[in-house]
């Protein structure tokens, strides 16, 4: 397992927040590829595009990597031998290590059947070799933005559910208090009625 973290400021570091003055956080990416050269080249290029890149040679090592830290994007080569690409994706999900990460499958030029299979299995996107890194960057940022929006919506829904639960408790407490007041009123009415009856009885006995 390797990690690439460039120290220099990259050209796209603030591309999503131009004019806002708010720096874009570095996205974490896990690249799973058995080809040493391909891993090194992609890691270098992706690190230049403002990604913190973790590398794994196969799906089993990828599990260890994800245990160490979560990531935003998981890129998997479709031609993995030890544990095939789709099987790797499924194993990561079955282990509960995917989190909110988006899965991007790396396919060969003539691998359209596998691409369809991967998308049907739950991959978020795919990219075909050879690919343009600027296009890849745009697609990765789009996936990350979508994941952020989904997470924000989930947080909003959780907060809404919490507010609804609090209101339900408050309404329950109000209902209990109202029932207690109604019971007190009924007891008071009964006492007044009994008192009136006693007064009437005493008046009748005097006559």
ABEGO torsion letter per residue (X at the ends): XBBBBBABBBAAAAAAABGAGBBBBBBBBBBBBABAAAAAAAAAAAAAAGBBBBBBABAAAAAAAAAABBBABBBBBAABAABBAAAAAAAAAAAGAAEABBBBBBBBAAAAAAAAAAAAAGBABBBBOBBBAAAAAAAAAAAAAAAAAAAAAAAAAAAAAAAAAAAAAAAAAAAAAAAAAAAAAAAAAAAAAAAAAAAAAAAAAAX
